[in-house]
Amino acid sequence: MKLYTTDYITGKQFETLGLVEGSTVQSKHIGRDIAASFKTIVGGELKGYTEMMNEARKMATNRMIEKAEMMGADAIVCVRYASSAVMDGAAEIMAYGTAVKFI
């Protein structure tokens, strides 16, 4: 499955199948939380959180792709990501776009 951030694909014509999305809610575990607390004192990247968010983006993307495949899509255009805090210590990552079929 090809993913595009643009609303067009050079040299391709397609029909729109519809919106597809995938999401996941991830929470930090106590080990990451303690390590992050110490890191905020000295500054720098919170690698545990970076890894957690990378995993969450990958999971949300895969869920979006699964939905597009179920619709018979060849690609997803206008791919976007959004995140939000769901509760203290938990974040939702959402991937969304438009499933398309080449004609």
N, CA, C and O atoms as a DFTB+ gen file, in Angstrom:
412 C
 N C O
     1  1       0.852      -1.175       0.000
     2  2       0.000       0.000       0.000
     3  2       0.895       1.234       0.000
     4  3       1.779       1.368       0.846
     5  1       0.666       2.116      -0.933
     6  2       1.403       3.371      -1.012
     7  2       0.672       4.442      -0.209
     8  3      -0.554       4.539      -0.257
     9  1       1.427       5.233       0.520
    10  2       0.879       6.330       1.313
    11  2       1.444       7.645       0.786
    12  3       2.642       7.762       0.529
    13  1       0.565       8.630       0.630
    14  2       0.973       9.936       0.113
    15  2       0.412      11.034       1.018
    16  3      -0.720      10.944       1.493
    17  1       1.213      12.058       1.246
    18  2       0.726      13.198       2.028
    19  2       0.022      14.209       1.135
    20  3      -0.660      15.103       1.636
    21  1       0.178      14.083      -0.176
    22  2      -0.462      14.997      -1.125
    23  2      -1.851      14.481      -1.490
    24  3      -2.191      13.331      -1.210
    25  1      -2.647      15.342      -2.116
    26  2      -3.990      14.930      -2.541
    27  2      -4.007      14.474      -3.990
    28  3      -5.076      14.281      -4.570
    29  1      -2.843      14.301      -4.573
    30  2      -2.720      13.837      -5.958
    31  2      -1.515      12.903      -6.055
    32  3      -0.646      12.898      -5.184
    33  1      -1.477      12.114      -7.130
    34  2      -0.335      11.263      -7.417
    35  2       0.023      11.535      -8.878
    36  3      -0.767      11.240      -9.775
    37  1       1.177      12.079      -9.114
    38  2       1.587      12.450     -10.458
    39  2       1.484      11.256     -11.407
    40  3       2.023      10.181     -11.142
    41  1       0.772      11.473     -12.525
    42  2       0.638      10.442     -13.549
    43  2      -0.412       9.387     -13.260
    44  3      -0.550       8.435     -14.028
    45  1      -1.152       9.531     -12.180
    46  2      -2.176       8.540     -11.811
    47  2      -3.538       9.211     -11.711
    48  3      -3.659      10.338     -11.232
    49  1      -4.549       8.505     -12.168
    50  2      -5.928       8.919     -11.938
    51  2      -6.533       7.899     -10.993
    52  3      -6.222       6.709     -11.055
    53  1      -7.402       8.382     -10.120
    54  2      -8.004       7.459      -9.158
    55  2      -9.393       7.913      -8.779
    56  3      -9.781       9.068      -8.956
    57  1     -10.125       6.949      -8.247
    58  2     -11.437       7.256      -7.685
    59  2     -11.310       7.203      -6.168
    60  3     -10.555       6.405      -5.613
    61  1     -12.057       8.061      -5.526
    62  2     -12.040       8.128      -4.066
    63  2     -12.951       7.056      -3.489
    64  3     -14.109       6.933      -3.890
    65  1     -12.426       6.282      -2.549
    66  2     -13.220       5.249      -1.885
    67  2     -13.769       5.725      -0.547
    68  3     -14.839       5.290      -0.123
    69  1     -13.051       6.603       0.109
    70  2     -13.532       7.139       1.377
    71  2     -12.448       7.304       2.418
    72  3     -11.288       6.953       2.205
    73  1     -12.855       7.843       3.535
    74  2     -11.960       8.101       4.656
    75  2     -11.548       6.791       5.317
    76  3     -12.370       5.894       5.511
    77  1     -10.280       6.694       5.655
    78  2      -9.791       5.571       6.456
    79  2      -8.992       6.145       7.622
    80  3      -8.326       7.172       7.490
    81  1      -9.067       5.484       8.735
    82  2      -8.326       5.935       9.911
    83  2      -7.889       4.742      10.740
    84  3      -8.455       3.652      10.657
    85  1      -6.890       4.980      11.520
    86  2      -6.427       3.989      12.481
    87  2      -5.939       4.737      13.699
    88  3      -5.382       5.828      13.580
    89  1      -6.141       4.164      14.861
    90  2      -5.693       4.860      16.068
    91  2      -5.294       3.866      17.139
    92  3      -5.624       2.682      17.081
    93  1      -4.587       4.376      18.099
    94  2      -4.213       3.603      19.277
    95  2      -4.009       4.578      20.427
    96  3      -3.654       5.739      20.224
    97  1      -4.236       4.093      21.617
    98  2      -3.961       4.872      22.828
    99  2      -2.840       4.156      23.561
   100  3      -2.942       2.968      23.870
   101  1      -1.786       4.880      23.832
   102  2      -0.622       4.320      24.509
   103  2      -0.446       5.021      25.857
   104  3      -0.693       6.219      25.994
   105  1      -0.021       4.253      26.823
   106  2       0.281       4.849      28.122
   107  2       1.721       4.526      28.483
   108  3       2.284       3.520      28.052
   109  1       2.276       5.376      29.255
   110  2       3.649       5.155      29.707
   111  2       3.635       4.175      30.871
   112  3       2.696       4.154      31.666
   113  1       4.669       3.376      30.962
   114  2       4.754       2.488      32.116
   115  2       5.656       3.122      33.168
   116  3       6.363       4.090      32.889
   117  1       5.629       2.586      34.344
   118  2       6.302       3.209      35.485
   119  2       7.796       3.399      35.242
   120  3       8.368       4.389      35.697
   121  1       8.438       2.472      34.535
   122  2       9.870       2.600      34.254
   123  2      10.158       3.807      33.386
   124  3      11.083       4.569      33.667
   125  1       9.376       3.990      32.334
   126  2       9.563       5.151      31.458
   127  2       9.243       6.435      32.215
   128  3       9.913       7.452      32.038
   129  1       8.222       6.383      33.053
   130  2       7.801       7.568      33.791
   131  2       8.895       8.023      34.751
   132  3       9.203       9.212      34.823
   133  1       9.475       7.098      35.478
   134  2      10.545       7.447      36.430
   135  2      11.756       7.988      35.682
   136  3      12.327       9.006      36.070
   137  1      12.149       7.301      34.600
   138  2      13.306       7.753      33.819
   139  2      13.053       9.142      33.240
   140  3      13.950       9.985      33.232
   141  1      11.837       9.383      32.757
   142  2      11.505      10.683      32.188
   143  2      11.542      11.769      33.253
   144  3      11.971      12.892      32.986
   145  1      11.097      11.439      34.448
   146  2      11.110      12.425      35.540
   147  2      12.529      12.888      35.827
   148  3      12.768      14.080      36.021
   149  1      13.472      11.953      35.854
   150  2      14.872      12.327      36.084
   151  2      15.426      13.126      34.912
   152  3      16.194      14.068      35.109
   153  1      15.043      12.758      33.704
   154  2      15.558      13.423      32.514
   155  2      15.090      14.873      32.442
   156  3      15.817      15.729      31.937
   157  1      13.895      15.159      32.935
   158  2      13.401      16.536      32.883
   159  2      14.236      17.464      33.755
   160  3      14.228      18.678      33.554
   161  1      14.946      16.908      34.711
   162  2      15.798      17.727      35.580
   163  2      17.005      18.238      34.803
   164  3      17.393      19.398      34.944
   165  1      17.603      17.368      33.978
   166  2      18.826      17.735      33.266
   167  2      18.574      18.126      31.808
   168  3      19.452      18.695      31.159
   169  1      17.395      17.827      31.300
   170  2      17.056      18.166      29.918
   171  2      17.483      17.097      28.933
   172  3      18.271      16.210      29.259
   173  1      16.956      17.192      27.734
   174  2      17.310      16.251      26.681
   175  2      16.113      15.430      26.235
   176  3      15.008      15.559      26.762
   177  1      16.365      14.586      25.252
   178  2      15.308      13.759      24.674
   179  2      14.834      12.697      25.658
   180  3      15.630      12.074      26.360
   181  1      13.532      12.509      25.692
   182  2      12.935      11.447      26.506
   183  2      12.786      10.227      25.612
   184  3      11.723      10.002      25.034
   185  1      13.859       9.432      25.497
   186  2      13.920       8.345      24.529
   187  2      12.823       7.303      24.738
   188  3      12.311       6.751      23.764
   189  1      12.462       7.031      25.961
   190  2      11.386       6.077      26.222
   191  2      10.074       6.533      25.608
   192  3       9.325       5.727      25.058
   193  1       9.798       7.827      25.704
   194  2       8.573       8.378      25.120
   195  2       8.661       8.424      23.601
   196  3       7.677       8.178      22.904
   197  1       9.846       8.742      23.098
   198  2      10.035       8.751      21.646
   199  2       9.749       7.370      21.079
   200  3       9.043       7.241      20.079
   201  1      10.289       6.345      21.707
   202  2      10.046       4.966      21.263
   203  2       8.563       4.623      21.349
   204  3       8.012       4.009      20.435
   205  1       7.918       5.017      22.443
   206  2       6.500       4.732      22.624
   207  2       5.670       5.385      21.521
   208  3       4.766       4.755      20.973
   209  1       5.967       6.633      21.195
   210  2       5.208       7.341      20.172
   211  2       5.492       6.781      18.777
   212  3       4.588       6.727      17.943
   213  1       6.723       6.369      18.514
   214  2       7.039       5.731      17.231
   215  2       6.257       4.431      17.062
   216  3       5.722       4.156      15.988
   217  1       6.193       3.640      18.120
   218  2       5.416       2.395      18.080
   219  2       3.930       2.691      17.863
   220  3       3.256       1.995      17.103
   221  1       3.436       3.712      18.527
   222  2       2.021       4.077      18.395
   223  2       1.700       4.547      16.977
   224  3       0.662       4.175      16.429
   225  1       2.568       5.354      16.377
   226  2       2.358       5.806      14.993
   227  2       2.346       4.625      14.029
   228  3       1.522       4.567      13.116
   229  1       3.261       3.690      14.238
   230  2       3.322       2.507      13.371
   231  2       2.043       1.682      13.498
   232  3       1.501       1.220      12.494
   233  1       1.564       1.498      14.711
   234  2       0.346       0.731      14.939
   235  2      -0.861       1.425      14.308
   236  3      -1.679       0.774      13.659
   237  1      -0.976       2.735      14.492
   238  2      -2.098       3.482      13.920
   239  2      -2.047       3.434      12.394
   240  3      -3.081       3.291      11.742
   241  1      -0.853       3.554      11.825
   242  2      -0.698       3.490      10.372
   243  2      -1.119       2.124       9.847
   244  3      -1.840       2.037       8.853
   245  1      -0.678       1.066      10.500
   246  2      -1.049      -0.283      10.064
   247  2      -2.552      -0.512      10.134
   248  3      -3.114      -1.176       9.264
   249  1      -3.201       0.020      11.142
   250  2      -4.660      -0.115      11.254
   251  2      -5.367       0.648      10.140
   252  3      -6.372       0.180       9.605
   253  1      -4.846       1.818       9.792
   254  2      -5.411       2.586       8.692
   255  2      -5.253       1.809       7.373
   256  3      -6.192       1.727       6.581
   257  1      -4.086       1.252       7.150
   258  2      -3.823       0.483       5.932
   259  2      -4.748      -0.724       5.841
   260  3      -5.270      -1.021       4.766
   261  1      -4.957      -1.425       6.955
   262  2      -5.868      -2.577       6.961
   263  2      -7.265      -2.180       6.500
   264  3      -7.891      -2.902       5.723
   265  1      -7.751      -1.052       6.967
   266  2      -9.087      -0.588       6.567
   267  2      -9.126      -0.249       5.084
   268  3     -10.107      -0.547       4.403
   269  1      -8.058       0.375       4.579
   270  2      -8.004       0.706       3.151
   271  2      -7.972      -0.565       2.303
   272  3      -8.622      -0.630       1.260
   273  1      -7.228      -1.565       2.741
   274  2      -7.169      -2.829       2.004
   275  2      -8.531      -3.511       1.975
   276  3      -8.901      -4.106       0.963
   277  1      -9.273      -3.433       3.059
   278  2     -10.612      -4.023       3.102
   279  2     -11.556      -3.332       2.111
   280  3     -12.526      -3.938       1.654
   281  1     -11.276      -2.076       1.782
   282  2     -12.086      -1.323       0.826
   283  2     -11.623      -1.562      -0.611
   284  3     -12.266      -1.101      -1.554
   285  1     -10.502      -2.286      -0.782
   286  2      -9.962      -2.523      -2.108
   287  2      -9.091      -1.395      -2.629
   288  3      -8.916      -1.261      -3.840
   289  1      -8.550      -0.591      -1.749
   290  2      -7.751       0.571      -2.146
   291  2      -6.375       0.166      -2.663
   292  3      -5.814      -0.860      -2.275
   293  1      -5.857       1.001      -3.543
   294  2      -4.489       0.846      -4.044
   295  2      -3.518       1.768      -3.306
   296  3      -2.318       1.499      -3.247
   297  1      -4.043       2.845      -2.750
   298  2      -3.205       3.832      -2.076
   299  2      -4.059       4.647      -1.109
   300  3      -5.288       4.581      -1.119
   301  1      -3.367       5.413      -0.281
   302  2      -4.036       6.363       0.614
   303  2      -3.388       7.721       0.382
   304  3      -2.169       7.858       0.484
   305  1      -4.205       8.725       0.071
   306  2      -3.705      10.079      -0.152
   307  2      -4.098      10.971       1.021
   308  3      -4.962      10.624       1.826
   309  1      -3.448      12.118       1.097
   310  2      -3.721      13.091       2.173
   311  2      -3.506      12.480       3.562
   312  3      -4.271      12.763       4.484
   313  1      -2.492      11.661       3.715
   314  2      -2.236      11.014       5.002
   315  2      -1.800      12.067       6.018
   316  3      -0.928      12.895       5.752
   317  1      -2.424      12.011       7.171
   318  2      -2.125      12.934       8.267
   319  2      -2.068      12.157       9.585
   320  3      -2.608      11.057       9.703
   321  1      -1.405      12.754      10.559
   322  2      -1.333      12.196      11.906
   323  2      -1.779      13.250      12.902
   324  3      -1.541      14.444      12.717
   325  1      -2.420      12.797      13.945
   326  2      -2.825      13.691      15.023
   327  2      -2.581      12.976      16.350
   328  3      -2.624      11.748      16.424
   329  1      -2.331      13.742      17.367
   330  2      -2.172      13.152      18.699
   331  2      -2.878      14.031      19.715
   332  3      -3.038      15.237      19.529
   333  1      -3.286      13.400      20.772
   334  2      -3.928      14.141      21.846
   335  2      -3.772      13.381      23.149
   336  3      -3.666      12.155      23.164
   337  1      -3.761      14.120      24.227
   338  2      -3.719      13.504      25.549
   339  2      -5.120      13.025      25.887
   340  3      -6.077      13.798      25.835
   341  1      -5.237      11.770      26.227
   342  2      -6.534      11.190      26.568
   343  2      -6.780      11.327      28.063
   344  3      -7.894      11.614      28.503
   345  1      -5.740      11.119      28.817
   346  2      -5.767      11.271      30.268
   347  2      -4.329      11.464      30.711
   348  3      -3.416      11.366      29.892
   349  1      -4.114      11.731      31.962
   350  2      -2.760      11.921      32.448
   351  2      -1.960      10.643      32.197
   352  3      -2.295       9.577      32.713
   353  1      -0.906      10.765      31.404
   354  2      -0.044       9.616      31.151
   355  2      -0.440       8.756      29.972
   356  3       0.166       7.707      29.755
   357  1      -1.445       9.166      29.195
   358  2      -1.859       8.381      28.028
   359  2      -2.131       9.317      26.852
   360  3      -2.700      10.397      27.017
   361  1      -1.714       8.882      25.664
   362  2      -1.900       9.690      24.465
   363  2      -2.488       8.846      23.353
   364  3      -2.166       7.666      23.211
   365  1      -3.362       9.469      22.560
   366  2      -3.913       8.810      21.386
   367  2      -3.167       9.308      20.166
   368  3      -2.907      10.502      20.022
   369  1      -2.828       8.375      19.289
   370  2      -2.260       8.707      17.990
   371  2      -3.266       8.259      16.953
   372  3      -3.748       7.127      16.995
   373  1      -3.586       9.143      16.021
   374  2      -4.514       8.797      14.948
   375  2      -3.838       9.054      13.608
   376  3      -3.215      10.094      13.397
   377  1      -3.973       8.081      12.703
   378  2      -3.532       8.238      11.318
   379  2      -4.785       8.235      10.474
   380  3      -5.667       7.402      10.680
   381  1      -4.882       9.159       9.519
   382  2      -6.069       9.181       8.671
   383  2      -5.722       9.692       7.281
   384  3      -4.730      10.394       7.088
   385  1      -6.551       9.329       6.328
   386  2      -6.365       9.744       4.952
   387  2      -7.526       9.295       4.110
   388  3      -8.539       8.831       4.632
   389  1      -7.384       9.431       2.798
   390  2      -8.429       9.058       1.851
   391  2      -7.968       7.855       1.050
   392  3      -6.946       7.906       0.366
   393  1      -8.734       6.763       1.139
   394  2      -8.432       5.564       0.367
   395  2      -8.842       5.799      -1.078
   396  3      -9.922       6.327      -1.345
   397  1      -7.962       5.398      -2.029
   398  2      -8.240       5.591      -3.445
   399  2      -7.936       4.314      -4.228
   400  3      -7.129       3.484      -3.811
   401  1      -8.600       4.185      -5.366
   402  2      -8.380       3.061      -6.282
   403  2      -7.981       3.647      -7.630
   404  3      -8.642       4.546      -8.147
   405  1      -6.876       3.121      -8.202
   406  2      -6.400       3.612      -9.488
   407  2      -7.358       3.186     -10.603
   408  3      -7.910       2.087     -10.579
   409  1      -7.544       4.086     -11.587
   410  2      -8.399       3.764     -12.737
   411  2      -7.588       3.820     -14.022
   412  3      -8.126       3.580     -15.102
